[in-house]
Amino acid sequence: MDQDLKTIKKIKRELTGETVSVAMNKTITVNVENRKLHPKYKKFYRVNKKYHVHDEKSEAKMGDKVVFVECRPISKTKRWRLVKILNQK
């Protein structure tokens, strides 16, 4: 029973977004856009959120579509790690 609990991996959140800043070393800022439904008016609206993502090789450029996952805290604001670049500009 104890071995079963040790082998369970934590499910990591995976998000996709567009790179909006590459000004920092090994860090990119990614904008993720979500659509939400208004509870009363039943209209969809857009919600944007920016994440600081760790890019070890500094390979992402402005405007790239990227996939990133949750990880351990790397710094005060970085809790995400770059997985792959989908579309390069």
Order of alpha helices (4+ residues) and beta strands (2+ residues): alpha-beta-beta-beta-beta-beta
